[in-house]
């Protein structure tokens, strides 16, 4: 079912001309071509988009399976495919000494720091695109219709260097994944915050319950307010949690041959704990964004829940005697502070679900009564921009302060490493500019991060030498 039909069936409206997609830069266009190329698997037929498709909020469009199927039809991954939308805002995986927890990274277990690292994985995974080597992938790109474009972006002869070309392909995919095609911010909730849409009574109640720490308390891990990683709400704090999910005995991964699953039906997924070999992290998985959650079923790292109502009911009654839930697959480290016995009634559960359905991108703003912008009373955000962008090798970063502020403006590469500290100190209100000279840096994607007071904003930079 295509996206318009899916959203219409869910009672949602699609955006039509309200927001115009930005033209893609050459590196982003190239990344899009690679992302949708079904010739880059063995056998041919699977692309990045097969498991991360726009018609499903950039998650797996096959909602009938709890985990994704690979290029070889009888092979399956061990986890459900998370959305690739909005994931580029995650910080690099790290231990936060203040929060005393791990944060950030890509994949359910944070095993890659950034989008570039994430993009390199599926091509060589035998349970996904099943290529035997990087050289094999690049040979296919050399025969593709966009091979000349690849060399225009990354340099003549790059495709004769498999290692460098493979890394470059991942950089291009990451650049595409940071465009507004994946990060649209065009949900009903976004327009509600701008005063362009009105929540229904049920949706408004759902938002209230979602944020109420004495009710749904969903915002504890899925904050509905901006920051600290972007100026709009991302609905994840990028932390790791063991929700106490039951084992999904219907996962086809459990019946794979020993070469892929030596434990068979006894397989236990300990998530972050397995990767770090730390017992205190057993059973923990990264908190996913709830943007587009209405179209990204199934839910949970093992795809055990088919509907939003199912998973909200689990949050609500997991620890209620007689509720009928199976025990946790990993009983250690289960979160028993923020979920398990929320005391919500059926109408309140339905309201929370209704609110989460307002997070689907592609909402049509319809003419109607004038509504008051929710953000009208908030001070205007500090603004950050770059020109030219793409650039070679110098660009000017401009920022506007609404009040005197302690300012930090730094530039990072896609691995989260700081490459330049441009501003660090107090600045007056008003317009400011600073030059960023990237002469000593390689071509690629960088991120300028402005912190001013309690506001943080990130600007993608494209260096093309």
C-alpha positions in Angstrom: 0.0 0.0 0.0 1.5 3.4 -0.9 1.9 6.1 1.6 -1.2 8.3 0.7 -3.5 5.2 1.1 -1.8 4.2 4.3 -2.3 7.6 5.9 -5.8 8.0 4.6 -6.7 4.7 6.1 -5.3 5.9 9.4 -7.5 9.0 9.2 -4.5 11.4 8.5 -4.1 14.1 5.9 -1.2 14.5 3.5 0.7 17.7 2.9 0.1 19.2 -0.5 2.3 22.1 -1.4 2.7 23.5 2.1 6.4 22.7 2.3 8.6 22.6 -0.8 11.4 20.1 -0.8 14.8 21.7 -0.9 16.9 20.9 -4.0 19.5 18.3 -3.3 23.2 19.1 -3.5 25.2 16.8 -5.8 26.6 14.7 -3.0 23.0 14.3 -1.6 21.7 13.4 -5.0 24.4 10.8 -5.4 23.6 9.4 -1.9 19.9 9.1 -2.9 20.8 7.2 -6.1 22.9 4.7 -4.0 20.2 4.5 -1.3 17.6 3.4 -3.8 19.9 1.2 -6.0 18.6 -2.4 -5.9 21.6 -3.7 -7.9 23.9 -3.3 -4.9 23.0 -6.6 -3.2 23.7 -10.3 -3.9 21.5 -11.3 -5.5 20.3 -8.0 -6.9 16.9 -6.8 -5.6 17.6 -5.2 -2.3 18.6 -1.6 -1.6 18.9 0.5 1.6 15.3 1.6 0.8 14.0 -1.9 0.9 14.1 -1.9 4.7 14.1 1.9 5.1 11.4 3.1 2.7 9.7 6.5 2.5 6.3 4.8 2.4 6.9 3.5 5.9 8.5 6.5 7.5 11.9 5.2 6.2 11.4 1.9 8.1 10.6 -1.5 6.7 7.4 -1.4 4.6 6.8 -5.1 5.2 4.7 -4.8 8.4 3.9 -8.6 8.5 7.4 -9.6 9.7 8.9 -8.7 13.1 12.4 -8.4 11.6 13.6 -7.6 8.1 14.2 -10.1 5.3 17.6 -10.1 3.6 18.5 -10.2 -0.1 18.5 -14.0 0.2 14.9 -14.8 0.9 15.4 -17.3 3.7 17.7 -15.0 5.8 16.4 -12.5 8.4 18.0 -10.0 10.7 17.8 -10.5 14.5 16.1 -7.0 15.1 13.5 -4.9 13.5 14.7 -2.2 11.1 14.6 1.2 12.8 13.7 4.2 10.8 16.6 6.0 9.0 14.7 9.3 9.3 15.8 11.8 12.0 18.6 9.4 13.1 21.4 11.8 11.9 20.8 14.1 14.9 22.0 11.5 17.4 25.3 12.4 19.1 28.2 10.0 18.8 28.0 7.0 21.2 29.4 8.0 24.6 29.1 7.7 28.3 27.5 10.8 29.9 29.1 11.3 33.3 26.3 13.7 34.4 23.4 11.4 33.4 25.5 8.4 34.3 24.4 6.5 31.2 25.3 5.7 27.6 23.9 8.0 25.0 23.8 8.3 21.2 25.1 6.2 18.3 23.5 4.3 15.5 21.7 1.0 15.3 19.7 -0.4 18.3 23.0 -1.0 20.2 24.9 2.1 19.2 27.7 0.2 17.6 28.4 3.0 15.1 28.9 6.6 16.0 27.4 8.2 13.0 25.4 7.8 9.7 28.6 7.2 7.7 29.5 4.2 9.9 25.9 2.9 9.8 25.8 3.1 6.0 28.8 0.8 5.7 27.2 -2.1 7.5 24.2 -3.5 5.5 26.2 -3.9 2.3 28.4 -6.6 3.8 26.0 -8.2 6.2 25.1 -11.7 5.0 21.6 -11.3 6.6 21.0 -8.1 4.6 22.6 -7.1 1.3 25.1 -10.0 1.4 28.0 -8.6 -0.6 31.2 -10.6 -0.2 33.5 -7.5 -0.1 33.7 -3.7 -0.5 35.3 -4.3 -3.9 32.2 -6.1 -5.0 30.0 -3.2 -4.1 32.2 -0.7 -5.8 32.4 -2.8 -9.0 28.6 -2.5 -9.2 28.8 1.2 -8.7 31.4 1.4 -11.5 28.8 -0.2 -13.8 25.9 2.0 -12.6 24.3 4.9 -14.4 25.7 7.3 -11.8 29.3 6.3 -11.9 30.4 9.5 -13.7 28.5 11.5 -11.1 30.3 9.6 -8.3 33.6 10.7 -9.7 32.4 14.3 -10.2 31.6 14.5 -6.5 34.6 12.6 -5.1 37.2 12.9 -7.8 38.3 11.2 -11.0 39.7 7.7 -10.3 38.1 7.3 -7.0 36.2 4.2 -8.2 39.5 2.5 -8.9 40.2 2.7 -5.1 37.7 0.3 -3.5 38.4 1.2 0.1 38.2 5.0 -0.5 35.2 4.6 -2.8 33.4 2.5 -0.3 33.9 5.1 2.4 32.8 7.8 0.0 29.6 5.9 -0.9 28.8 5.9 2.8 29.5 9.6 3.1 27.1 10.2 0.2 24.3 8.1 1.8 24.8 9.9 5.0 24.5 13.3 3.2 21.2 12.2 1.7 19.9 10.9 5.1 20.4 14.4 6.5 18.2 16.1 3.9 14.6 17.2 4.5 13.4 14.2 2.5 14.1 12.1 5.6 13.9 14.9 8.2 10.8 16.8 7.0 9.3 18.1 10.3 5.9 18.3 8.5 3.7 16.5 11.0 0.5 17.8 12.4 2.3 18.3 15.7 4.9 20.5 14.0 2.1 22.7 12.4 0.3 22.7 15.7 3.4 24.3 17.4 3.4 26.9 14.6 -0.2 27.7 15.1 -1.2 26.3 11.7 -3.2 23.2 12.9 -5.4 22.5 15.9 -5.2 19.2 17.9 -8.5 17.4 18.5 -9.8 17.1 22.0 -8.5 13.5 22.1 -5.1 14.4 20.6 -4.7 17.3 23.1 -5.5 15.0 26.0 -2.9 12.5 24.6 -0.3 15.2 24.5 -1.1 16.1 28.1 -0.8 12.5 29.2 2.3 12.0 27.1 4.1 14.8 29.0 2.6 14.2 32.4 5.2 12.4 34.7 2.3 11.2 36.8 0.4 9.7 33.9 1.9 8.4 30.6 5.3 9.9 31.3 6.3 9.1 27.7 8.3 12.4 27.5 10.8 11.1 30.0 12.5 9.3 27.2 10.7 10.8 24.2 10.8 14.5 24.9 8.2 16.5 22.9 10.2 19.7 23.3 13.4 20.9 21.4 16.9 20.3 22.4 19.6 19.5 23.1 20.4 18.0 19.8 18.2 20.1 17.5 15.9 23.1 17.5 12.8 20.9 17.0 11.6 18.0 19.0 13.2 14.6 18.1 11.1 12.5 20.4 14.1 10.6 21.7 16.8 11.3 24.3 19.1 8.7 22.6 19.4 6.9 25.9 19.4 3.1 26.3 16.7 1.2 28.2 15.5 -2.3 29.0 11.7 -2.2 28.7 11.3 -5.8 29.8 10.0 -6.9 26.4 9.1 -10.5 26.1 10.9 -12.8 23.8 9.4 -12.8 20.3 9.1 -16.5 19.5 7.7 -15.6 16.1 11.0 -14.1 14.9 12.2 -16.0 11.9 15.8 -15.3 13.0 15.4 -18.0 15.7 15.1 -20.7 13.1 18.1 -19.7 11.0 20.9 -22.2 10.5 23.7 -22.4 13.1 26.0 -20.4 10.8 23.9 -17.3 11.4 22.3 -18.2 14.8 24.3 -20.8 16.7 21.9 -20.6 19.7 18.8 -21.4 17.7 15.6 -21.0 19.8 17.8 -20.3 22.8 19.1 -17.1 21.4 18.9 -14.2 23.8 19.4 -10.6 22.6 21.2 -8.6 25.3 21.5 -5.5 23.2 24.0 -2.9 24.4 25.2 -5.3 27.1 26.3 -7.8 24.5 28.2 -5.2 22.5 29.9 -3.7 25.5 30.2 -7.0 27.5 28.8 -5.2 30.5 26.2 -6.9 32.7 24.8 -3.6 33.8 23.7 -2.9 30.2 22.1 -6.3 29.5 18.8 -5.9 27.7 19.2 -2.2 26.9 18.4 -0.8 23.5 18.5 2.7 22.1 15.3 4.8 22.6 13.9 5.3 19.1 12.4 8.5 17.7 8.6 8.5 17.7 8.4 10.6 14.6 6.4 8.7 12.0 5.7 6.0 14.6 2.2 5.5 13.3 3.6 4.0 10.0 6.7 2.2 11.3 5.3 -0.9 12.8 6.1 -3.4 14.2 7.4 -2.0 17.5 10.2 -3.0 19.9 13.7 -4.1 18.9 12.4 -7.6 18.3 9.2 -6.4 16.5 6.9 -8.1 19.1 4.1 -5.5 19.0 2.0 -5.1 15.9 0.2 -1.9 16.8 0.7 1.3 18.8 -2.1 0.3 21.1 -0.3 -2.9 21.9 2.9 -1.3 22.9 1.1 1.5 24.9 -0.9 -1.2 26.7 2.4 -3.0 27.5 3.9 0.2 29.0 0.7 0.7 31.0 0.1 -2.8 32.4 3.4 -4.8 32.1 3.6 -5.2 35.9 -0.1 -5.5 36.6 -0.9 -9.0 38.0 -3.1 -10.9 35.5 -2.3 -8.6 32.6 -1.1 -11.6 30.7 2.4 -10.5 29.5 5.2 -13.0 29.2 8.3 -12.4 31.4 11.1 -10.2 30.1 13.6 -11.9 27.7 16.3 -10.2 29.7 15.2 -9.8 33.3 18.3 -7.9 34.4 18.2 -4.0 34.4 14.4 -3.8 33.6 13.1 -0.2 33.9 10.6 -0.3 36.7 10.5 3.4 37.4 8.9 4.9 34.3 6.5 2.2 33.1 4.8 -1.0 34.1 1.8 0.1 36.0 0.7 3.5 34.8 -2.9 3.2 35.8 -4.2 4.5 32.4 -7.8 3.6 31.4 -8.7 2.6 27.8 -9.7 6.1 26.8 -6.4 7.5 28.0 -4.4 4.8 26.1 -6.4 5.7 23.0 -5.6 9.4 23.5 -1.9 8.8 23.7 -2.1 6.7 20.6 -4.1 9.5 18.9 -1.4 12.0 19.8 1.4 9.8 18.5 -0.4 9.6 15.2 0.0 13.4 14.9 3.8 12.8 14.5 3.5 11.5 11.0 5.1 13.7 8.3 3.0 14.8 5.4 0.1 16.5 7.1 -2.1 18.8 5.0 -2.7 22.2 6.6 -6.3 23.0 5.9 -8.1 26.4 5.9 -10.1 26.8 9.1 -10.4 28.8 12.2 -7.4 30.9 13.2 -5.4 29.3 16.0 -2.8 30.7 18.4 0.8 29.6 17.8 2.0 27.6 20.7 5.5 29.0 20.2 4.3 32.6 20.0 5.1 33.4 23.6 8.6 31.8 23.3 11.6 34.0 22.5 12.8 33.8 18.9 15.5 31.1 18.6 19.1 32.0 18.0 19.6 31.4 14.3 22.6 29.8 12.6 23.5 29.7 8.9 26.4 29.2 6.5 27.2 30.8 3.2 28.4 29.5 0.8 27.3 26.0 1.5 28.6 23.7 -0.1 32.0 25.6 0.1 35.7 25.2 -0.9 37.5 25.7 1.4 36.1 28.8 3.3 32.6 29.6 4.4 31.0 32.2 6.7 29.0 31.1 9.6 26.4 33.7 10.7 24.4 33.6 13.8 21.8 35.9 15.4 21.5 36.2 19.2 18.2 37.4 20.8 20.1 38.3 24.0 23.6 38.5 25.4 24.7 34.9 25.7 27.6 32.7 26.4 28.3 31.2 23.0 30.1 28.1 21.8 30.4 27.5 18.1 32.3 24.4 17.1 32.6 22.2 14.0 32.6 18.4 14.1 33.1 15.7 11.5 30.7 12.9 11.0 32.4 10.8 13.6 31.7 13.4 16.2 35.3 14.6 16.4 35.8 18.4 16.9 37.7 19.9 14.0 37.4 23.6 14.8 36.5 25.8 17.8 35.3 29.1 16.3 33.7 30.9 19.2 33.9 30.4 22.9 32.8 33.3 25.1 30.1 35.9 25.8 28.6 37.8 22.8 26.1 40.7 22.6 22.7 40.3 21.2 22.5 40.8 17.4 24.1 39.5 14.3 27.5 37.9 14.3 29.8 36.3 11.7 32.8 34.1 11.8 34.9 32.5 9.1 35.5 28.7 8.9 38.6 27.8 6.9 38.6 24.1 6.1 41.8 24.1 4.0 43.4 21.3 6.0 40.3 19.0 6.0 39.1 16.4 3.4 35.9 16.8 1.4 32.8 15.6 3.2 30.1 16.4 5.6 30.7 18.5 8.7 28.4 19.9 11.4 28.6 23.4 12.9 27.1 23.4 16.4 26.0 26.6 18.1 25.2 26.6 21.8 23.9 29.9 23.2 22.3 29.9 26.6 19.9 27.0 26.8 19.5 26.8 23.0 21.6 24.5 20.7 21.4 24.5 16.9 23.3 22.4 14.3 24.0 23.4 10.7 25.2 20.8 8.1 28.2 21.9 6.1 29.3 20.3 2.8 33.0 20.7 2.0 33.7 20.0 -1.7 37.3 20.4 -2.9 
